[in-house]
Amino acid sequence: VSRDLSRRAALALPVGVILARPASAAAQASDVDQLERLLALEQRLQSLYETALARDAVEPGLGETLLAHEREHIRGLEMALRARGRRSPRATVPPPQVGTAFASRPAFARFAIDVETETVGAYQEALTTLRNTRLLLPLGSIMASGAQHVVALRQAAGDELLAPG
Amino acid sequence: MLGSLAAFEHAAAVAWGAIAERLRGEARGYARVIQAREERHAERISALIRDLGGEPPRGRPPEEYAQGFPLMRDEDEALRFAADLEEQLVRAHLDALQTLPQEEQRRAVSEIAAEEAEDLAVVYAVSGEPAAQHPFVTGTL
């Protein structure tokens, strides 16, 4: 473990390029289903943060950051789907539930923690079963981003940053 | 690959012990929690190796690892080392996914990668930086 491996060297990979590489024909059907499911979950998060920002249910700086991340995740997933023959991804997103989730900033943060946690779990499921191993690194890097969103939201909620082990 | 990950987690657990010594208050508390997580990761990966009939690497004495750690004269230096360490851990686990054929192996390593990403976010947060900084968390080695 060396400090010479600097944080400044920690650069994002060209994730969109990697995601866009087509898989073998045999692997595409199942992997496409998984990508569509992940896209739907990311679209749900995007809609969630848009609504929270509009309702002042999230601190603007945090909300804009998380929303920007979700848009990048969606862009990558849509590229991956288009590269696999899905010209118009089928995934659709239901409107966010209106109610207590947006009643206050802490309430929204806790609601968003649940949605982000569910999404991280979906990525973990996909990483376990995807046939195209080229997708694992870029999808894993999105999963890692989602895990960090959970920490940011715990901080916003005033909770412990790490859940009890 | 699993052996390398187990060895890395052993080193990381010791590193977090050293980092904790340089931190105070809440940051030190998180460092101790993360140290325990790294120990659990090492054990979980070691179990996967045993399932394959292999012998996982054992942890070495802390003083052997310490020779490879950077100088940590204050909290800022300790947190910089912690961020470097966690970035490398995230990347190592994501890289390993591509080499693992069994679902159980991939599940374990992806779950550990998510926890490492959380740990990195905690380091950012206690450093006064945004916890979630990038849409794609892929540090490079």
Interface residues (C-beta under 8 A of the other chain):
Chain A: V1 S2 R3 L5 S6 R7 A9 A10 L11 A12 L13 V15 G61 L62 T65 L66 A68 H69 E70 E72 H73 G76 V120 Y123 Q124 L127 T128 T129 T133 R134 L136 L137 P138 G140 S141 I142 M143 A144 S145 G146 A147 Q148 H149 V150 V151 A152 Q155 L161 L162 G165
Chain B: F8 A11 A12 A15 Y30 V33 I34 A36 R37 R40 Y65 G68 F69 P70 R80 F81 A83 D84 L85 E87 Q88 V90 R91 H93 L94 D95 L97 Q98 E103 R106 R107 S110 E111 A113 A114 E115 E116 A117 E118 D119 L120 A121 V122 A125 V126 P130 A131 A132 Q133 H134 P135 F136 V137 T138 G139 T140 L141
